[in-house]
Amino acid sequence: MIKEDEYHKRRRKFIQKMKKNSLALFFSAEPKTRSNDTEYPYRQDSNFYYLSGFNEDKSALLFIKREQKTEVFLFVYKKDKTEELWNGKRLGVEAAKKRFKVDDVFEYKELTQKLKEYIPSLKHLYYDFLLDYSKVKLLKSHAKDIYSFRNAAKIVEAMRLIKSPAEIAEIKKAISITKEAHHRAIQTAKECSYEYELQAEIEYVFRKNGAQSDAYTSIVAAGNNANTLHYIKNDAKIKKDDLILIDAGCEYNSYASDITRTIPANGVFTKEQRELYTLVLSVEKEIISMVREGVLRSKLQKKAQKLLAKGLIELGILKGSVKKVIKKQQLQKLYPHGIGHWLGIDVHDQCPYKDTKGKEIALCAGMILTIEPGIYIDKENKEVPKKYRGIGIRIEDDILVTKEGCKNLSQEIVKEIDEIEALASSHK
């Protein structure tokens, strides 16, 4: 669990990045309606959580920076016994004052009055430009003399690029739970007739081990379904000779894991499955070995494309030179996505890939990204030899950039062919 001292340091770092005579405001997420008067499980706004560590709705963080003084105020929803009877306990103002290292805590209903007091005397206003209209209207209604409007979200998202030791520990915990889930999937796949049965095995492990939820909707894609990149129906029958692409990771204390493994439904790879899987795995290993400080993600992407193209040409799936199949976008039909993305509070962590001048950000120690090459050959793709059609493979790991190079945080989740087949056969 990340301690309040770390959240306090983040708030101080953010306020240092503000201009003098400015105000910044962050809101908690709104509950999401599922239908009528029922709601989805609450998920806090990622930037608000990063700065506060507070998981209640109807909350806000207000930053004030003057010439000689800075202040941070937290607004929380009131304690109300009747409402708590229906919706659960609230922390309340008094308990929040004891827990959080802020200058003061107020009831959420006081926010409008405080904005009336502070905004007219300040010149710069920071807020998330993606705020819903009602909140923007609230801010701007008091901002007649504001000199500039600035996107506070972009500042926080840049701060989130480098993970602290405490954040890395949370992600490692999420990965350790996800490891157990993927290993259970490998062991029980032969017993599952439908994709949703395997999904249930995975998500049972998540909840059994204290993960709050899945970090994203699990993909359990058997056979040709693996060639739909964001397949989440998970309702098809699993055939004996199918490969099953499983893209699943849990969220632990609001930090995500993101792992993909591709496994044989019956526990044994066919010759063609083995050939394509070996190619994808070799590419993934090569790209991971390249991860270190100073490297650009675009370099990793280009290298992955070249290696996949070369391997597919050697298998007779693509024809021509490596340069030609990439230039004519023949490879893109079989590998249409990027080599990876940032990972953190969000599974696709909303951190920048370019700096404020539009220049690509190089890898730096403390960053965590996924590496996930793949090959996707639809069963209707008549340009490919028939024996390879209907196969979709992706292998994905979570990689920490270090001063020495990198560390594969998910390296204990089996992915070698012999390891997968052995684990599949070990289950009684």
N, C-alpha and C positions, 0 to 999 in steps of 0.2 A: 504494500500500500504506500502510495506517495504521500509524504508528510506535508503539513501545512507550510513549513519553512520553504519548501521548494516552490509551492504556489506563490508565496509571498515574494520570493526572488524573481519569479516570472513577471509578477505585476510591477515590480520596481524596474525591471528591464524594459517592459513595455512603456512605462511612463517616461523613461529616459529618451525614448525614441519620438516622443511627442514634441511638438513645438511649444514654446512658452505661450501663456495666455490661451490655453486650449482646453477642450473638454472631449472626453471619449466615453462612449456608452456601449456596453454589451448586454444583450438580453439572453435569458435562458430560452430553450426551445419551447414551443407550444405543444401540448398533448395532441396526438393525431387521432381523429375519429376513424373508427373501423366501420361502424354502421350505427345509425340512429344515436343512441346514448351510450354505446360501448366504444372503448378506445384500445389502440395498440399499446403494448408495454412501452413505458416512457423511455425515451433516449435523449439525453442532454445534448444541446448544441456543442459541437466539438471545441470551438474557440472559447466559448464561455467556460466549459469544463477545464480546458487547459489553463486558464487564468485563475479559476476559483476552486476546482475540485468539488464543486457543489452540484448535487444531482436533483434538485427540486425545480419545478416550473414556477412561473410567476416570480422570477428573480431577476436582478440586474446588477451590473457592476458599473460604477461611475468613477471616472478618473478626472481629476482637476489638476491642471498644471499652470501655476502663476509664475511671475518673475522670481519670487523668492520662496515659494511654498508649493508642495504637492500634496494632494489628498486622494484617498481611495475610499469609496463608500460602497457598501453592499446593501441591497434591498432584498428582503425576503418576505414570503407570504406570512400572514399573521397566524397565530395559534387560535384554533377554533374547534372546541370539543365536538360540536355537532357535525361539522364537516369532516373531522378526523375519524368519526365513527364510520363514515361511508368510504372515505378515500385514503385513510392512513395518517400516521403522525407527521407533523411538520416540525422542523427544527425551531422556528420562531426567532424573534429578535434577540432575546436575552441569551439563549444558548449559542446563537450565532456570534454574538459579541465575545464569548469565551473561546469559541473555536477558531475564528478567523483573525488573522493579523491585518486588519484594515483600520482606517481611522474612525469609522463609525458604522453602525448598522441601523437601518430604518425599515419600517413596513413598506411593502411594495406600493401600497396606495399613495405613499408620500412622494413617489418619484416625480410626478408631474409638477408638484409645487417646488421641489428642489431644482428642477430644470428651469422653472421660471426665475428662480433666484440667481442661478449661476450663468446661464447662457448669455444674457444681455451684456455681461461684463467681459466676455471672452471673444477671441477673434477667429479661432479655428475649431472646427467640429469634426471629430472622428467617429465613424460608425460603419457598420457592415453595409455595403452598398446593395446587398441582396436582402436586406430587411423587408418585411412585408410593409405595404403602403401605410397602414395605420400607425406603425411605429415611426416611420420616416416623417409622416405628417406631424406626429407629436413633437419630434425634434425640431423640425423646420418652422413650426408655428411660433417658436420662441427665438428663432435665429435670424432676425431681421438685419442685424449688424455683423453677422459672421463674414469674415474675410475669405475663408476657404473651407471646402468640404473635402475630407480625406477618408480613404477606405481603411478603416482600422483592421479589417479582416486580413488584408494583405500583410500587415506588419506581423500579426500573430502567426500566420501561416508560414512566414519565413523563419520565425523563431522556432517553430515546430520541426524544422528540417533536422536539427541536431538533437538526438535523444540523450537524455541524462542517464546515468547508471540506474536510477530508480525506474525510469521508463523502459529501459532495456530489460530489466528484471521482470516487469509486468508482461512484456511481449514474450519473453522466454517461458514464462508460466503458461501463457495462452498456447504457445507452441507445444509445450509438454503435454497438455491436455489433448491437443489436436493430434499429436503423435499416437496416443492411445486410441483415439477414435479411428484414425486411418488403419492402424494395425488390426483393430477389431473388424473393420470393413474387409480387409484382405482375408481374414480368417473366416468370416461368416458369409462371404459373397455366394459361395456354392449353395447355401441354404436359402437364399433369397430368390423369390420368383419375380418380384417386381422391384423397380428402382426405389419406390417409396419405403420398402422394407429395409433396404440398405441405408437409406437416409435416416430412418428411425434408429438404427443401430449406432450410427455416427452421433446423432444429436442426443441420444441417451447418455453417451459418454461425456458430452459437453456438460450437460446439466448435473450429472452424477458427481462431477469433479468441481462444481462450484462456479463454472462459467455462467455469466449472466444470460448469454444468448449465443447464437451463431453470429459471426462478424458480418455475414452477408447470407443471402439465401443459398443454401447448399446446392451444388450441381452434382447430380448423380445421373450420368448420361451413358446408357448402354448402347453399344453398336453404333449405328449411324447418327444417333442423337448427339454423340460427342462432336459432330461437325456443326452443331449450332452452338456458337461460343457462349451465349448466355442462357443456355437451356436450364429451366428451373421447374418444368412441369413434373418431372420425376415420377411419372405414372405408367411408364411402358413396361412390358414384360421383358425380362432378361433372358436372352437365349444362351444356350450352352457355350457356343464358341465366341460370344461377344467379348470385346474389351469394354471395360467400364471406366470412363473418365470421372474421377471424383475430385471436385474442387470444393473443399470445405475447410473452414477454420472457425475457431470460437473467439469470442470477445471476453476478456478477463479484466475486471476493474477498468472497463472502458478502453482497453487496448486490444488491438486485433492481431490475429494470425491469419495467414493466407497460404494454403498448401494445396497443391494438385498432385495426385498420383493416378496413374492409369494401370489397371490391373485386369487379368483375365478372369472372366466369370467362373470358369471351371478350374482355375488354379494353375493352368499351363498355357503359355504363349504358343500360338501357331508359328510356323516358319516366317510367314509374311509379317505378322504382328511383331515378332522378335526382330526382324530386320529394321522395321520403321522405329520401333522402340529404342533399339540400340543406337540408331542415328540421333534421335532426339536427346537421349541421355548423354551421348558423347558431346553434343553441342552444348548442353546445359553445363556440363563439367568444365568445358573449355571457357565458356563465358564467365562462370564463377571465378575461375583462376585469374581472370583479367581484372577483377574488381579490386580497386585500390584507390588511394587518394590521387586526385588530379585527373582521373579518367573521366571522359564524357560518356553519358548514356548513349548518345548517338553513335559513338565508336563501338559500343557493345552491340547495338542494334545491327550495324552494318556487318560486323563480324559474324553474328548469328545468321544473317541472311546468306552470307557467302558460304558458311559451313553447311547450312541446310540445303542450299542450291547444289553444292558439290555432291553431297550425299544422295540427293534425289536424282541427280544425273547418273551417278554410278549405279543406282538401282533401276535405271531405265524409266523412271517416272517422269522426268523432265528431259528435254532434248536440247542440245546446244551447249554453248559455253556458260560458265557461271555469270559472267558479265551480261550476256545476252538475256538469260532467263530473268535476271533481276531488272534489267532495263526495260524489258517488254512486259514487266509485271506478271510474268508467268508464276513466279514464286509466290507473289502476293495472294494468288487464288488458293494456295495451300497453306500459307502462313501470313494471315492478314493483320495480325496485331503486333504490339510492341514487345520488347524483350522484358519489360518489367515496369514497376511503378513504386512510388514511395509507400511505406507502411508505417502505421502508428495508431493514433486515436481513431482515424478512419482507415478502413481496409485499403482504399485508394486515398492515402493521406493527402489532404488538400494543401500541399506545400508546393512552392514554385519550382518549375523546371528551368526558368530563365530569370536573370536578375532584372533590376529596374531599367537597365539599358537594353534589354532584349538579348543578352548574351547567355548562352547555355551555362548552367551551373555545373561545375565539375564535382565529382564525388569527394566527400570529406569525411574524416573519422567521426563516427557518431550517427551517420545517416543509416537508415535501414531501407532496403529496397528488395523487391522480388526479382527473381530471374526465372523466366518461364517460356522457353521456346516450345513450339508445337508444330504438328503437321496434321492437316485436316483434309481428308479425301472423301468427298461425298459419294454415296453409292450411285448417283446419277452422272458422275464425272466420267464421261466416255473417253476423255483424253488420256486417262491413266489406265495402265493394265488392270484387267478385271480383278485379279487376285488381291489388289491393294484397296479396292473400292470399299467404302463403308467403314474405314478405319479412321479414328480420330485420336490423337495422342497429345497430351501436354504434361510436362513435368515442371513443377514449380517449388522453389525453396525461398526462404526468407534470409537475406544476407545482411550482416552488419559490416559496414566499412570500418576498418581499424587503422591505427598508425602503421601497423606492420603489413597490412594488406586487407584481408577480410576474414570473417568467420561465418560459416554456414550455421545459423541458429537451429535449423531443422534437419541437420545432417543425420540425426538418429532415426528419422523416419525412413524406413527401407525403400529403396528404389532400384537396386540392382535386380536383374531378372532372376538370378538364382535365389536371392533373398526373398523376393516376393513369392516365388513358387514354394520355397521351403516353409515360409510362414503360412501360406494357404494350406499346405498339406499337414501342418502341425495341429490344426484344430480338429478335435474329436467330436 
